[in-house]
Amino acid sequence: MKASTFVYPWDVNGDPDAAARIAGLGVQQATLASAYHSTRALTPRHPRHRIVTALHASALYPTDPARWQGRRLRPYAAGDWAPGDAYGEAASALTEAGLDVHTWVVLAHNSRMGVEFPDTSVVNAYGDRYSWAPCVAQPDTRAYLVDLAVEAAIRPGAAGTELESLGWYGLPHLHAHDKTAGVALGDAGTYLMSLCFCPSCGDGYTQLGLDPEELAAAVRRALEPVWRGEAPVEGWQDVEKLLGAELATATRAWRDSVARSLQTEAVLAVRAAAPEGFQILLHADPVSYRVGANPGVGPGHILSVADGVVVPCAAGPEPLIPFAEQGVDGAVLAANFTVVSGMGGRPAKLVEDVPRAVELGATEVRLYHAGLASDEDLTLVTEALARLGAR
């Protein structure tokens, strides 16, 4: 079974041993970040640094001036955390080590853009703006995301891409010194707190026969028992209990249509610009109302557009099932396992987790993340992949 690990350019550049070490894990592919959000990342083996701080979302390669000339929304250049063509330098080293390289592109997650252009952000029912979450219903934002997807995906030598955050982002976000866990929101509260009420979304609600101001007031009322800790918040049925089935269904219809049209547009744009055989995968959750880095999708729809999906399996491989049930021949269903023990990963359990994922439909494996993991974690990964390959 094909296995790939996620990598940042700064894990490789400046470390002459990094590419060979990653190839030595037993993976066949490196999924290398070409556009990424702000982060503070550990680099436990790098000879020059131990912490890399990416201050804002950026392209990790030189962007095309002609593509972005005169546009208000455009990718930001990286600072000293990824100077020059950081992606290209790392990709070359990984290729020379014998690995296939696919791009890893983060899209609708950009705090700097939200700060500089507040009107691009999701606005919740209370009027709070989420600077980290561009509203994917806005025409200018969508155009930016589609063009970024194309440019960042199709880098020289890349055999494919994995598009992350191609859909709704919302309240969940590991912000600096995040302090939002005081109330258990669950799926239902998170959905209600992620509904957007910017002008574009207001127009969308109006087209569905809803008054945006009345809808926002209804959402605020629905959240009152959540703030008191008195409401069940586990799933969609609780959204319907809190907001009412009719309003809940209408909001979901709007958001699903926006996300699906964006996903279709971006994938088709990448495919049109890519060389023949270029693989396009989306990081995805099979529950369409969920938000975040693995945004909710319609399993049947997304597999009719993309070549497959990367599915978060840190809590178990069950999210693969709705995708496998579509029965799409040749679809890539990549089970994504965290292998960093300090981030809740279970590298020692890969020999159990991967076969279980295969039983549920996985065709490939993703490992998060070769640059962040300890030496002990990487040893466990190497041993697990060797054992799985011998089966």
Backbone torsions as a table, in degrees:
resi	resn	phi	psi	omega
1	MET	NA	134.3	-179.6
2	LYS	-68.2	133.4	177.1
3	ALA	-124.9	141.8	176.8
4	SER	-133.2	150.1	174.8
5	THR	-119.4	146.9	176.0
6	PHE	-79.3	144.1	-176.9
7	VAL	-146.3	145.9	170.1
8	TYR	-99.4	151.2	175.5
9	PRO	-56.4	-36.7	-176.9
10	TRP	-72.7	-11.0	171.8
11	ASP	-73.1	-26.8	-171.8
12	VAL	-103.8	-48.8	-174.5
13	ASN	-64.9	128.8	-178.5
14	GLY	88.2	-4.0	176.9
15	ASP	-119.3	101.0	-175.0
16	PRO	-65.0	-15.4	-178.2
17	ASP	-98.4	-8.3	-169.4
18	ALA	-63.9	-48.7	-174.5
19	ALA	-62.1	-45.4	179.2
20	ALA	-65.0	-37.2	178.7
21	ARG	-63.7	-42.2	179.2
22	ILE	-65.6	-44.5	177.6
23	ALA	-61.5	-34.4	-179.0
24	GLY	-68.5	-11.2	176.7
25	LEU	-65.7	-24.8	-175.5
26	GLY	104.0	7.8	175.8
27	VAL	-83.6	157.9	177.3
28	GLN	-102.2	-15.1	-172.3
29	GLN	-138.9	148.6	168.9
30	ALA	-115.4	127.0	175.0
31	THR	-98.6	102.7	-165.4
32	LEU	-104.6	127.6	-177.9
33	ALA	-63.4	127.4	174.1
34	SER	-114.1	-22.2	172.3
35	ALA	-143.1	127.1	-170.2
36	TYR	-145.4	157.2	-179.2
37	HIS	-85.2	176.1	177.6
38	SER	-63.9	144.8	-179.6
39	THR	-162.8	160.7	166.6
40	ARG	-120.5	116.5	-169.6
41	ALA	-122.7	139.9	174.2
42	LEU	-81.2	140.6	173.9
43	THR	-128.1	81.1	-166.1
44	PRO	-70.7	-9.4	-178.9
45	ARG	-121.4	-0.9	-173.3
46	HIS	-71.2	135.2	-176.8
47	PRO	-72.1	-14.0	-175.3
48	ARG	-110.5	-20.1	-176.6
49	HIS	-156.0	163.1	175.7
50	ARG	-120.4	-21.7	178.7
51	ILE	-130.8	131.2	173.0
52	VAL	-116.2	127.3	178.7
53	THR	-113.6	108.6	174.4
54	ALA	-90.8	110.2	-168.9
55	LEU	-73.0	-22.2	-178.9
56	HIS	-157.4	164.9	175.5
57	ALA	-60.5	139.6	-175.6
58	SER	-158.3	159.7	167.5
59	ALA	-82.2	136.1	-176.4
60	LEU	-101.0	31.4	179.7
61	TYR	-153.7	164.8	176.8
62	PRO	-73.8	122.1	-179.9
63	THR	-75.5	163.6	-178.8
64	ASP	-85.7	111.5	-178.0
65	PRO	-58.2	-35.5	-177.7
66	ALA	-65.5	-35.5	-179.0
67	ARG	-65.9	-35.2	-170.6
68	TRP	-108.7	2.6	-178.2
69	GLN	-56.6	126.6	174.1
70	GLY	76.5	5.5	-177.6
71	ARG	-95.7	139.2	179.8
72	ARG	-66.9	-45.5	-179.7
73	LEU	-98.0	122.3	-179.8
74	ARG	-151.5	159.2	179.9
75	PRO	-65.3	146.2	174.5
76	TYR	-88.6	143.1	174.0
77	ALA	-73.2	146.9	176.1
78	ALA	-73.6	157.3	174.5
79	GLY	-90.9	-146.3	-174.5
80	ASP	-70.4	-7.1	176.6
81	TRP	-74.9	-19.0	179.6
82	ALA	-155.1	66.6	-174.6
83	PRO	-73.4	155.7	175.2
84	GLY	62.0	-141.1	176.0
85	ASP	-95.1	71.3	-176.9
86	ALA	-61.6	-42.2	177.8
87	TYR	-59.5	-50.7	-176.7
88	GLY	-59.9	-40.6	178.9
89	GLU	-62.2	-46.5	-179.9
90	ALA	-67.3	-39.7	-179.5
91	ALA	-61.0	-41.1	179.6
92	SER	-62.1	-43.5	-179.7
93	ALA	-64.9	-41.8	-179.4
94	LEU	-67.7	-38.5	177.5
95	THR	-64.3	-43.1	178.6
96	GLU	-62.9	-25.7	177.4
97	ALA	-81.3	-0.1	176.2
98	GLY	96.3	11.7	-178.3
99	LEU	-98.0	143.2	164.6
100	ASP	-71.3	143.8	179.5
101	VAL	-119.7	126.8	173.2
102	HIS	-118.0	146.9	179.3
103	THR	-79.0	152.9	177.2
104	TRP	-124.2	112.5	-169.2
105	VAL	-119.7	116.0	175.1
106	VAL	-94.0	128.8	-170.6
107	LEU	-111.1	-83.9	-171.3
108	ALA	-82.4	62.5	178.2
109	HIS	-156.7	97.9	-170.3
110	ASN	-156.5	94.9	-177.1
111	SER	-68.7	-37.5	-178.0
112	ARG	-64.4	-41.6	178.6
113	MET	-61.9	-39.1	179.2
114	GLY	-67.3	-30.2	177.5
115	VAL	-75.7	-44.6	-177.6
116	GLU	-75.6	-30.5	-179.1
117	PHE	-131.2	76.7	-173.9
118	PRO	-57.7	-27.8	-177.7
119	ASP	-67.2	-13.2	-179.9
120	THR	-82.9	-9.2	-169.5
121	SER	-88.9	156.4	168.8
122	VAL	-61.5	138.3	177.2
123	VAL	-121.5	122.0	-176.2
124	ASN	-81.7	-178.6	-174.2
125	ALA	-66.8	-14.2	178.2
126	TYR	-96.6	-3.8	-178.6
127	GLY	92.6	4.3	178.0
128	ASP	-77.5	134.6	177.7
129	ARG	-93.8	139.5	175.9
130	TYR	-102.0	95.8	-173.4
131	SER	-62.4	-26.0	-178.8
132	TRP	-79.5	-9.7	-169.4
133	ALA	-120.9	94.0	175.3
134	PRO	-63.3	138.2	177.2
135	CYS	-76.7	118.3	-174.6
136	VAL	-81.0	3.5	174.6
137	ALA	-88.9	-15.3	-174.8
138	GLN	-79.8	130.8	-175.0
139	PRO	-56.3	-45.1	-178.6
140	ASP	-65.3	-39.2	179.1
141	THR	-65.5	-42.4	179.6
142	ARG	-62.7	-42.3	179.3
143	ALA	-62.6	-41.5	177.0
144	TYR	-61.4	-46.0	-177.0
145	LEU	-65.5	-40.7	180.0
146	VAL	-64.6	-46.0	-179.2
147	ASP	-68.0	-36.1	175.8
148	LEU	-65.2	-40.5	178.4
149	ALA	-57.6	-44.7	-178.8
150	VAL	-65.5	-51.3	-174.3
151	GLU	-66.6	-44.5	-176.6
152	ALA	-76.3	-25.5	-179.2
153	ALA	-75.8	-44.5	-170.4
154	ILE	-96.7	74.4	175.8
155	ARG	-92.9	154.3	-178.5
156	PRO	-53.0	128.0	176.7
157	GLY	85.5	-11.8	-178.9
158	ALA	-69.4	137.3	179.9
159	ALA	-96.3	-6.3	-179.4
160	GLY	-178.6	-177.5	-179.4
161	THR	-144.9	156.3	170.6
162	GLU	-126.3	117.7	-174.8
163	LEU	-98.4	117.8	-179.7
164	GLU	-104.4	150.8	176.9
165	SER	59.9	35.4	176.0
166	LEU	-94.4	77.7	-176.9
167	GLY	164.8	-158.1	-177.6
168	TRP	-75.8	128.9	164.5
169	TYR	-102.6	156.4	-177.0
170	GLY	-149.5	-138.7	-175.6
171	LEU	-63.1	-44.4	-175.4
172	PRO	-61.5	128.3	-179.6
173	HIS	-171.4	125.3	178.6
174	LEU	-78.2	81.6	-176.0
175	HIS	-80.9	166.3	178.5
176	ALA	-58.2	125.0	-179.1
177	HIS	50.1	52.0	-176.2
178	ASP	-61.4	130.9	-179.0
179	LYS	-135.4	58.2	-177.2
180	THR	-116.9	12.5	-175.0
181	ALA	-95.2	10.5	-176.4
182	GLY	-67.8	-24.7	176.8
183	VAL	-123.6	132.0	179.4
184	ALA	-76.8	103.9	-177.1
185	LEU	-84.5	-32.8	-177.3
186	GLY	60.3	-171.8	179.4
187	ASP	-61.9	-41.9	-174.1
188	ALA	-69.1	-49.3	179.3
189	GLY	-64.4	-37.4	178.1
190	THR	-63.7	-41.5	177.8
191	TYR	-60.8	-48.6	-178.2
192	LEU	-64.2	-36.7	179.3
193	MET	-78.9	-7.5	178.7
194	SER	-103.6	-6.5	176.1
195	LEU	-61.8	135.5	-176.5
196	CYS	-100.6	140.7	178.7
197	PHE	-127.5	35.0	172.1
198	CYS	-71.8	169.1	-178.6
199	PRO	-56.3	-38.4	-179.7
200	SER	-65.2	-42.4	178.0
201	CYS	-70.3	-35.0	174.9
202	GLY	-59.0	-42.5	176.5
203	ASP	-62.4	-38.3	179.3
204	GLY	-64.3	-43.7	178.1
205	TYR	-63.5	-38.9	179.7
206	THR	-61.6	-40.2	178.8
207	GLN	-62.8	-23.8	177.5
208	LEU	-91.5	6.0	177.8
209	GLY	87.0	15.8	179.9
210	LEU	-104.6	148.2	171.5
211	ASP	-90.3	117.5	-174.9
212	PRO	-58.3	-39.9	-179.3
213	GLU	-67.4	-41.0	177.5
214	GLU	-66.4	-37.0	178.0
215	LEU	-64.9	-43.6	178.9
216	ALA	-60.8	-41.2	178.0
217	ALA	-64.1	-38.6	178.4
218	ALA	-65.2	-38.1	177.7
219	VAL	-65.3	-42.6	178.7
220	ARG	-61.9	-41.4	177.6
221	ARG	-64.7	-40.0	-179.0
222	ALA	-63.5	-30.3	-177.5
223	LEU	-82.8	-14.2	-177.3
224	GLU	-55.0	-49.7	178.2
225	PRO	-67.2	-22.9	175.9
226	VAL	-67.1	-44.4	179.2
227	TRP	-63.8	-29.6	179.0
228	ARG	-82.5	-7.3	-178.1
229	GLY	74.5	24.8	-174.9
230	GLU	-106.3	-1.9	-171.4
231	ALA	-113.9	143.0	170.6
232	PRO	-71.2	138.5	-172.3
233	VAL	-136.2	30.6	-169.5
234	GLU	-85.4	-29.0	-174.6
235	GLY	-159.4	-167.7	-175.1
236	TRP	-61.8	-36.0	-180.0
237	GLN	-59.7	-29.4	178.7
238	ASP	-79.5	-29.4	170.8
239	VAL	-59.4	-45.2	-179.2
240	GLU	-65.1	-36.5	177.9
241	LYS	-66.6	-40.3	-175.8
242	LEU	-75.9	-44.5	-173.1
243	LEU	-98.5	-21.4	-171.8
244	GLY	98.6	138.0	-172.7
245	ALA	-60.8	-39.9	-175.9
246	GLU	-66.0	-47.8	179.7
247	LEU	-67.9	-40.4	179.8
248	ALA	-60.1	-44.6	-179.9
249	THR	-63.6	-38.9	-179.6
250	ALA	-66.5	-43.7	179.3
251	THR	-63.6	-39.1	-179.6
252	ARG	-68.1	-36.8	178.2
253	ALA	-60.9	-42.2	179.1
254	TRP	-64.8	-49.2	-175.2
255	ARG	-68.0	-40.1	178.0
256	ASP	-62.2	-42.2	-178.1
257	SER	-66.1	-39.3	179.0
258	VAL	-64.9	-48.7	-177.1
259	ALA	-63.8	-44.7	-177.1
260	ARG	-66.1	-39.3	-179.6
261	SER	-68.2	-37.9	177.0
262	LEU	-65.4	-45.9	179.5
263	GLN	-59.6	-43.0	178.7
264	THR	-63.3	-47.5	-177.3
265	GLU	-61.8	-44.6	-177.4
266	ALA	-67.3	-44.9	-179.1
267	VAL	-63.7	-43.8	-179.8
268	LEU	-65.6	-35.4	178.6
269	ALA	-67.4	-42.3	177.1
270	VAL	-63.6	-43.7	-178.3
271	ARG	-63.0	-39.1	-178.6
272	ALA	-65.8	-30.9	-176.9
273	ALA	-94.0	-13.7	-172.5
274	ALA	-87.5	157.9	174.0
275	PRO	-69.6	161.7	-179.8
276	GLU	-60.7	137.6	179.3
277	GLY	87.3	-1.0	180.0
278	PHE	-67.4	127.2	-175.8
279	GLN	-91.7	133.1	-179.0
280	ILE	-122.5	114.7	177.8
281	LEU	-118.6	152.4	174.8
282	LEU	-116.8	137.6	167.5
283	HIS	-72.9	124.5	-167.1
284	ALA	-151.6	150.1	172.1
285	ASP	-112.2	137.2	-176.6
286	PRO	-75.6	-2.9	178.2
287	VAL	-99.9	111.3	-164.9
288	SER	-66.2	-21.3	-176.8
289	TYR	-86.8	-3.1	-179.0
290	ARG	-78.9	154.8	-174.5
291	VAL	-125.7	161.6	173.2
292	GLY	125.8	-158.3	-178.0
293	ALA	-63.5	-31.7	174.7
294	ASN	-111.4	78.0	-172.2
295	PRO	-68.6	154.3	178.1
296	GLY	-64.7	141.8	178.5
297	VAL	-136.8	164.5	166.3
298	GLY	-85.8	114.7	-174.3
299	PRO	-54.1	-44.5	179.7
300	GLY	-65.5	-42.0	-179.3
301	HIS	-63.7	-48.5	-173.0
302	ILE	-67.9	-34.0	178.9
303	LEU	-76.6	-11.5	173.1
304	SER	-85.1	-12.3	-176.0
305	VAL	-110.5	-53.1	-177.2
306	ALA	-93.7	171.8	178.5
307	ASP	-81.2	-10.9	179.2
308	GLY	162.6	-168.4	-174.3
309	VAL	-138.1	154.7	169.3
310	VAL	-108.8	120.3	-168.6
311	VAL	-114.4	126.7	179.7
312	PRO	-66.0	124.3	-177.5
313	CYS	-125.4	20.0	-178.4
314	ALA	-60.2	-34.4	-179.8
315	ALA	-95.0	7.1	-178.2
316	GLY	128.9	157.1	-173.6
317	PRO	-86.5	6.2	-176.9
318	GLU	-57.6	-31.1	177.4
319	PRO	-60.6	-13.3	176.2
320	LEU	-69.9	-26.5	-169.3
321	ILE	-57.7	-49.2	-178.9
322	PRO	-60.4	-30.4	176.9
323	PHE	-73.5	-44.0	-179.9
324	ALA	-63.1	-33.8	-178.5
325	GLU	-65.7	-15.7	178.8
326	GLN	-71.7	-21.6	176.7
327	GLY	62.4	36.3	-178.2
328	VAL	-84.9	113.8	-179.5
329	ASP	-62.2	133.2	176.3
330	GLY	81.1	-2.7	179.8
331	ALA	-68.8	137.6	176.2
332	VAL	-86.4	121.9	174.0
333	LEU	-117.8	97.6	-175.3
334	ALA	-95.8	119.3	177.9
335	ALA	-83.9	121.5	-175.3
336	ASN	-99.9	112.8	-179.4
337	PHE	-111.0	132.9	171.8
338	THR	-76.7	128.6	-179.6
339	VAL	-117.1	14.2	176.7
340	VAL	-97.3	108.2	-175.2
341	SER	-57.3	-39.2	-178.4
342	GLY	-68.2	-13.0	176.9
343	MET	-110.3	22.5	177.3
344	GLY	89.0	5.6	-179.0
345	GLY	-74.7	163.8	-177.6
346	ARG	-131.6	67.8	-177.9
347	PRO	-61.6	-29.1	179.7
348	ALA	-69.6	-16.6	-177.2
349	LYS	-100.2	4.4	-178.2
350	LEU	-58.1	-36.5	-178.3
351	VAL	-65.6	-19.3	174.9
352	GLU	-96.6	-40.3	-174.0
353	ASP	-69.9	-40.5	-176.9
354	VAL	-65.6	-48.7	176.9
355	PRO	-58.4	-37.0	177.4
356	ARG	-63.9	-41.7	177.6
357	ALA	-62.2	-39.6	178.2
358	VAL	-62.1	-41.6	177.5
359	GLU	-57.9	-33.2	-177.4
360	LEU	-92.2	3.6	172.4
361	GLY	120.9	-3.9	-178.2
362	ALA	-63.2	138.4	175.2
363	THR	-111.4	-17.3	178.3
364	GLU	-144.2	170.8	179.6
365	VAL	-128.2	140.9	170.5
366	ARG	-118.3	141.4	-177.9
367	LEU	-121.9	119.9	-179.3
368	TYR	-109.6	103.0	25.0
369	HIS	-165.8	132.0	-172.6
370	ALA	-63.7	-30.5	-178.8
371	GLY	-79.4	-27.8	-174.8
372	LEU	-90.5	-22.3	-172.8
373	ALA	-73.5	153.3	176.1
374	SER	-76.0	167.9	175.2
375	ASP	-59.0	-40.9	180.0
376	GLU	-62.5	-44.2	177.8
377	ASP	-59.4	-44.3	-177.6
378	LEU	-67.6	-33.8	175.3
379	THR	-63.3	-42.7	178.2
380	LEU	-64.0	-38.4	177.1
381	VAL	-63.4	-46.6	-179.4
382	THR	-59.5	-44.4	179.8
383	GLU	-65.3	-40.4	-179.0
384	ALA	-66.5	-44.4	-179.9
385	LEU	-65.2	-35.4	177.1
386	ALA	-64.7	-43.3	179.3
387	ARG	-66.9	-41.0	179.9
388	LEU	-67.4	-35.8	178.4
389	GLY	-68.0	-24.8	-179.0
390	ALA	-84.1	-8.6	-176.8
391	ARG	-77.3	NA	NA
